[in-house]
Amino acid sequence: MAMKPKWVVEKEQAKKAAASETVWLFGLHAVRDALLNPRRDRVRLVLTPNAADKLADAVATSGMTPEISDPRKFAAPLDPQSVHQGAALEVRPLDWGSLEDVAMAEGTGPARLVLLDRVSDPHNVGAILRSAEVFGARAVIGTRHHSAPETGALAKTASGALERQPYLRVTNLAEAIRDLQEMGVLVLGLDGEAEHTVEQALEGRRDHAVALVLGAEGPGLRKKTRETVDALVRIPFAGGFGSLNVSNAAAVALYASLPR
């Protein structure tokens, strides 16, 4: 019997590990939304008596049987700093399909996508997911390494958006940008020093599918990313104040890119 190549074995092992990976969500809002999400593969639910009362309808809908825990000795393996409000749910990460699946999904109007270049803070990514949902983006796309995975902190900041807003993580961002370009997506990289604004770059092209690429605060977009996008754009600022938190920049850029 022929031996499988090492790379095939490693790929199979990674796939198996990903399938068994779980995440603990916490907080009443995040747990309620995950309980009500039919796409979510749920494993274990731990609630205090008070949280069980507050989430009774969502628990009944999910069909899960919760473990009722003493609030002073909460049974879920969470960071002691986690503000869990007596509710914790172990889940498997959501599978939204491929980059092409989300980019080409049917929707109202031309697609808007958000790409994140090494944005690793879960609170920033959670806030970006909320903005993406508000402004109708098809997906938020990060990298498998150096970007925030699904975590309880991300879910809590996303305030339910994690359950509804596609969030993908790709191996190589430059390759993902090229794939989107081949699908006819106009890819714009946010850079404070760029010559043109988002609005100027989209003049006469708002009927195009558009992807906005944002880099981590401080270093911004990597050189490879800057070289791969179709154009670099900036958000216009009043006076001498020219810096926004990445999650705020994502919200402003999405609003600026909306079809008129």
C-alpha positions as CSV (number, residue, x, y, z in Angstrom):
1,M,0.0,0.0,0.0
2,A,1.5,3.4,-1.1
3,M,2.2,5.9,1.6
4,K,0.4,9.2,1.4
5,P,2.6,12.2,0.8
6,K,3.4,14.2,4.0
7,W,1.5,17.2,2.8
8,V,-1.6,15.2,2.2
9,V,-1.4,13.7,5.7
10,E,-0.9,17.1,7.3
11,K,-3.8,18.6,5.4
12,E,-6.1,15.7,6.6
13,Q,-4.9,16.2,10.1
14,A,-5.5,19.9,10.0
15,K,-9.0,19.3,8.6
16,K,-9.8,16.8,11.4
17,A,-8.4,19.2,14.1
18,A,-10.6,22.0,12.7
19,A,-13.7,19.8,12.8
20,S,-13.1,19.0,16.5
21,E,-12.2,22.6,17.5
22,T,-14.7,24.3,19.8
23,V,-15.2,27.8,21.2
24,W,-16.8,29.0,24.3
25,L,-19.3,31.9,23.8
26,F,-20.4,33.8,26.8
27,G,-22.8,36.5,27.8
28,L,-26.6,36.5,27.6
29,H,-26.7,38.2,24.1
30,A,-24.1,36.1,22.4
31,V,-25.5,32.9,23.9
32,R,-29.1,33.7,23.0
33,D,-28.1,34.4,19.4
34,A,-26.1,31.2,19.1
35,L,-29.0,29.2,20.5
36,L,-31.3,30.7,18.0
37,N,-29.0,30.2,15.0
38,P,-29.9,26.9,13.1
39,R,-26.5,27.0,11.4
40,R,-24.6,26.7,14.7
41,D,-23.3,23.3,15.9
42,R,-23.7,23.4,19.7
43,V,-22.0,21.2,22.2
44,R,-22.5,22.2,25.8
45,L,-24.6,24.8,27.6
46,V,-23.9,26.0,31.1
47,L,-26.3,28.4,32.8
48,T,-26.9,29.8,36.3
49,P,-30.5,29.6,37.5
50,N,-31.0,33.3,36.8
51,A,-29.6,33.1,33.2
52,A,-31.7,29.9,32.6
53,D,-34.8,32.0,33.4
54,K,-33.8,34.8,31.1
55,L,-32.9,32.4,28.2
56,A,-35.8,30.0,28.6
57,D,-37.3,30.6,25.2
58,A,-34.0,30.4,23.3
59,V,-33.1,27.2,25.2
60,A,-36.4,25.7,24.3
61,T,-36.0,26.6,20.6
62,S,-32.5,25.1,20.6
63,G,-33.6,21.8,22.1
64,M,-30.6,21.8,24.4
65,T,-30.6,20.6,28.0
66,P,-28.5,23.1,30.0
67,E,-26.3,22.3,32.9
68,I,-27.4,24.5,35.8
69,S,-24.4,25.8,37.7
70,D,-23.9,27.7,40.9
71,P,-22.9,31.3,40.0
72,R,-20.1,31.2,42.7
73,K,-18.5,28.1,41.1
74,F,-19.4,28.6,37.4
75,A,-18.7,25.3,35.6
76,A,-17.7,26.6,32.2
77,P,-13.9,26.8,31.6
78,L,-13.8,30.6,31.0
79,D,-11.2,33.2,31.7
80,P,-11.9,34.6,35.2
81,Q,-12.1,38.1,33.6
82,S,-15.0,37.1,31.3
83,V,-18.2,38.9,32.0
84,H,-20.4,35.8,31.3
85,Q,-23.6,36.9,33.0
86,G,-24.2,33.3,34.0
87,A,-24.4,32.0,30.4
88,A,-21.8,30.0,28.5
89,L,-22.2,27.9,25.3
90,E,-19.6,25.6,23.8
91,V,-19.9,25.6,20.0
92,R,-18.0,24.7,16.8
93,P,-17.0,27.5,14.5
94,L,-19.4,28.4,11.8
95,D,-18.8,27.2,8.2
96,W,-19.8,29.9,5.7
97,G,-18.4,28.1,2.7
98,S,-15.8,29.4,0.3
99,L,-14.6,32.8,-0.7
100,E,-16.5,32.5,-4.0
101,D,-19.6,31.3,-2.1
102,V,-19.9,34.5,-0.1
103,A,-18.6,36.9,-2.8
104,M,-21.0,35.6,-5.4
105,A,-24.0,35.0,-3.1
106,E,-27.2,36.6,-4.3
107,G,-28.0,39.8,-2.6
108,T,-29.6,43.2,-3.1
109,G,-27.3,45.4,-5.1
110,P,-23.6,45.1,-5.9
111,A,-21.5,43.2,-3.3
112,R,-19.5,44.9,-0.6
113,L,-16.8,42.9,1.2
114,V,-14.3,43.8,4.0
115,L,-10.8,42.2,4.0
116,L,-8.6,42.5,7.1
117,D,-4.8,42.5,6.8
118,R,-3.6,41.1,10.2
119,V,-6.3,42.7,12.3
120,S,-5.8,40.5,15.4
121,D,-7.8,42.3,18.2
122,P,-11.1,40.4,18.7
123,H,-12.8,43.5,19.9
124,N,-12.0,45.3,16.7
125,V,-13.0,42.4,14.5
126,G,-16.3,42.0,16.5
127,A,-17.0,45.7,16.0
128,I,-16.2,45.4,12.3
129,L,-18.7,42.5,12.0
130,R,-21.4,44.7,13.5
131,S,-20.7,47.4,11.0
132,A,-20.5,44.9,8.1
133,E,-24.0,43.7,9.1
134,V,-25.4,47.2,9.4
135,F,-24.1,48.2,6.0
136,G,-25.0,45.0,4.2
137,A,-21.5,43.6,3.5
138,R,-21.5,40.1,2.1
139,A,-18.6,39.0,4.3
140,V,-15.7,40.0,6.5
141,I,-12.5,38.1,5.5
142,G,-9.4,37.8,7.6
143,T,-6.3,35.6,7.5
144,R,-6.0,32.2,9.1
145,H,-2.9,33.3,10.9
146,H,-2.4,36.8,12.5
147,S,-6.2,37.6,12.6
148,A,-8.7,37.1,15.3
149,P,-10.4,33.7,15.3
150,E,-13.9,33.1,16.6
151,T,-13.7,33.7,20.4
152,G,-16.1,34.5,23.2
153,A,-14.7,38.1,23.4
154,L,-15.2,38.6,19.6
155,A,-18.8,37.2,19.8
156,K,-19.6,39.5,22.7
157,T,-18.3,42.6,20.9
158,A,-20.1,41.6,17.7
159,S,-23.3,41.6,19.7
160,G,-25.0,38.8,17.7
161,A,-23.5,39.7,14.3
162,L,-21.1,36.7,14.5
163,E,-24.1,34.5,14.0
164,R,-25.4,36.3,11.0
165,Q,-22.5,38.0,9.3
166,P,-20.2,35.6,7.3
167,Y,-16.7,35.7,8.7
168,L,-14.0,33.8,6.7
169,R,-10.3,33.3,7.3
170,V,-8.1,32.6,4.3
171,T,-4.6,31.2,4.1
172,N,-3.2,34.0,1.9
173,L,-4.7,37.4,1.7
174,A,-2.9,38.4,-1.6
175,E,-4.3,35.3,-3.3
176,A,-7.8,36.0,-2.0
177,I,-7.5,39.6,-3.4
178,R,-6.4,38.2,-6.8
179,D,-9.3,35.6,-6.7
180,L,-11.8,38.4,-6.0
181,Q,-10.3,40.5,-8.8
182,E,-10.8,37.6,-11.2
183,M,-14.5,37.5,-10.1
184,G,-14.8,41.1,-11.2
185,V,-14.5,42.7,-7.7
186,L,-12.8,46.1,-7.4
187,V,-10.4,45.9,-4.5
188,L,-9.5,49.1,-2.6
189,G,-6.9,49.3,0.1
190,L,-7.3,51.9,2.9
191,D,-4.2,54.0,3.3
192,G,-4.1,57.4,5.1
193,E,-1.5,58.7,2.6
194,A,-3.4,57.7,-0.6
195,E,-4.1,60.4,-3.1
196,H,-7.8,59.6,-3.7
197,T,-10.7,59.2,-1.3
198,V,-13.1,56.2,-1.4
199,E,-15.7,58.4,-3.1
200,Q,-13.3,59.5,-5.8
201,A,-12.1,56.0,-6.6
202,L,-15.8,54.8,-6.9
203,E,-16.9,57.7,-9.1
204,G,-18.9,56.1,-12.0
205,R,-18.2,52.6,-10.6
206,R,-20.6,52.3,-7.7
207,D,-22.4,49.5,-9.5
208,H,-19.3,47.3,-9.2
209,A,-18.7,44.7,-6.5
210,V,-16.2,46.3,-4.1
211,A,-13.9,45.0,-1.5
212,L,-12.3,47.3,1.1
213,V,-9.0,46.1,2.7
214,L,-8.0,47.5,6.1
215,G,-4.7,46.9,7.9
216,A,-3.8,46.7,11.5
217,E,-3.5,49.9,13.5
218,G,0.1,51.1,13.3
219,P,1.6,49.1,10.6
220,G,-1.4,49.4,8.2
221,L,-1.4,47.3,5.0
222,R,1.5,45.1,4.3
223,K,3.7,45.8,1.2
224,K,2.3,42.7,-0.6
225,T,-1.2,43.8,0.0
226,R,-0.6,47.3,-1.2
227,E,0.9,46.0,-4.4
228,T,-2.0,43.6,-5.0
229,V,-5.0,45.9,-4.6
230,D,-6.5,47.8,-7.5
231,A,-6.0,51.2,-5.8
232,L,-5.1,52.8,-2.5
233,V,-7.8,55.1,-1.0
234,R,-8.2,57.2,2.0
235,I,-10.9,58.6,4.2
236,P,-11.0,62.4,4.1
237,F,-10.4,64.0,7.5
238,A,-11.2,67.5,8.8
239,G,-8.3,69.6,10.0
240,G,-5.2,67.9,11.3
241,F,-6.9,64.8,12.8
242,G,-6.1,61.9,10.5
243,S,-6.4,58.7,12.4
244,L,-9.3,56.3,13.2
245,N,-9.6,53.1,15.1
246,V,-9.7,50.3,12.4
247,S,-13.3,49.3,13.3
248,N,-14.4,53.0,13.0
249,A,-12.5,53.2,9.7
250,A,-14.3,50.1,8.4
251,A,-17.7,51.6,9.2
252,V,-16.9,55.0,7.5
253,A,-15.4,53.3,4.5
254,L,-18.4,51.0,4.1
255,Y,-20.8,53.9,4.3
256,A,-18.7,55.8,1.8
257,S,-18.8,52.9,-0.6
258,L,-22.5,52.2,-0.6
259,P,-24.3,52.2,-4.0
260,R,-26.0,55.6,-4.5
